[in-house]
Amino acid sequence: MENVSKSFSRVQVLHNIDLDVKKGEVHVLLGENGAGKSTMIKILTGAYSKDTGTIRWEGKNLDVRTPKDAIDAGIATIYQELNLIPQLTVMENIFLGHEQKRKGKYSLLNRKIMRRKSTELLERLGQNINPDEIVGNLGVGKQQLVEIAKALSLNAKLIIMDEPTSSLSAQEAEQLLLTIERLKKEGLTFIYISHRLEEIKRISDRITILRDGEKIKTVSAKDTTIDEMISLMVGRKLVNKFPKKEFKKGKEGLRIENFKLTADSKPINFTAYQGEILGISGLVGSGRTELARGIFGVDPIYSGDIYIFGEKKKINSPRDAIREGLAFITENRKEEGLFLDQPIYFNETVGKLNKVKRNGFLSIKEQRRIANHYMESLQIRPKNIELMAKNLSGGNQQKVVIAKWLFTDARVFIFDEPTRGIDVGAKVEVYNLINDLVENGACVIIISSELPEILGMSDRILVMNEGEITGDFLREEANQEIIMKAATGG
């Protein structure tokens, strides 16, 4: 890609970007949220049109106007939100859009050929997944591998992967990285986007760093330290990745008593206080998110009592939870936290619209005034409250979600994977926002799969395994080994 530029609503997001990728390498795009990585990828794959610049593919100019143009050239993309149909089988997903047909008048599907080719593709990835299995029955890690098989079925020469391990367990992520290494030996080329710097250091050959829509540098992965990556990415040294502040432990904020998610589950009991951050750790499937959804009234529970600042509350729905001062920042902000096709000012005020009513009518002027306040106080970028939420980077989307809950006057904040899919600089900003909440008297709970995050930001840590609490540690008592032992039932 040479001198590629792109603007949205008169805001330039790419400034004459150059990128060269060599055959058979894993080339990482690294940068803070909003640096321009996703925009570059969408231009390369035909989802966006470029304003200026050229794309050369295998030595020749390539005019990519639609995603089909990219696919026909041999460029495939696997996005963070997987592009599979869960109700169809593995085989049907792999060949969706380019089904194999029988010869004859009516062109019936040749399921025998598709089944055989699907098996061959999956075996090439070292997998024995049944081609007739419904995709929705597979774990996220297996679904990711089905996406790769789908790309291979299109004869892809370049596979682009956007945050592929952000929702995977450690074991699933390891399986994916081994698969990439296997395909790289076969001559396939990868463009890889991730914020996990240790993972980048391991998997990549070269790294192109972007900042504010400009290319900063392309470096060799083996010759560049993680600290150097961070410095190039954010334009400054991050002295502390986890800027934890210490506050005096205050009153009881949230108390859960004899909380059972199902009739067979063991009761859960814990208390979270003002002045502290309570971390909840555990492996994928341990029941952490289910616990949060039960507390917030998203899913029904079997039994249990909820006390908020000492008062027993009945919460049967999110409406009840919001009324009682609870906030739930979900792990999937795009599906459960935002209205992607609505502007920032709507998203930031939608949690309590009665606060922006004037004479019985919704006041858009008041919505905009409030949104501008949060845009400044939370440093949301770009500074345009009219922008649709879908056009924001992951880190800025997360800030909009936090602003939405601040506007509801919440007193208890439950963060589920608060920094998933956002860069190291934006993570520090989110951590500072969490510190501010605690300082201002809120009760804060963080659920996270990232042990460094749990250890770095929590005052006290609960560990869950199979729907029950198996560990309760003060910050100074805990380390990764102790938490993992409790997370596996030890």
Secondary structure, 3 states (H helix, E strand, C coil): CEEEEEEECCEEEEEEECCCCCCCCEEEEECCCCCCHHHHHHHHCCCCCCCEEECEECCEECCCCCHHHHHHHCEEEECCCCCCCCCCEHHHHHCCCCCCECCCCCCCECHHHHHHHHHHHHHHCCCCCCCCCEHHHCCHHHHHHHHHHHHHHCCCCEEEEECCCCCCCHHHHHHHHHHHHHHHHCCCEEEEECCCHHHHHHHCCEEEEEECCEEEEEEECCCCCHHHHHHHHHCCCCCCCCCCCCCCCCCEEEEEEEEECCCCCCCEEEEEECCCEEEEEECCCCCHHHHHHHHCCCCCCCEEEEEECCEEECCCCHHHHHHCCEEEECCCHHHHHCCCCCEHHHHHHHHHHHHHEECCEECHHHHHHHHHHHHHHCCCCCCCCCCEHHHCCHHHHHHHHHHHHHHCCCCEEEEECCCCCCCHHHHHHHHHHHHHHHHCCCEEEEECCCHHHHHHHCCEEEEEECCEEEEEEEHHHCCHHHHHHHHCCC
